[in-house]
Amino acid sequence: MLVVRSGVVDLGSALHAPVLAGLKLTPSGTHLLLVEVPEGLHLRRPGESTPLRPGTYLPQTPTVLEHGFGASRAGPGPV
């Protein structure tokens, strides 16, 4: 489990996961706000094909991570 307190958190650093380096979040009330997504990493809401962009809230349901270009190369799976 990861507890995100105030400020911007780089998930790659926090989880010691180089593949997530540059994926930055910040808490906003009871939600997590997506601050930055590194090139080549895509986050999608379940059932949607459009990647989430900085400035949007992460859904409270598991979110698919895709690494690479296009939806055909799936990454490590839901987070």
Buried (B, 14 or more C-beta within 10 A) or exposed (E): EEEEEEEEBBBBBBBEEEBBBBBBBBBEEEBBBBBEBBEEBBBBBEEEEEBBEEEEBBBEEEBBBBBEEEEEEEBEEEB
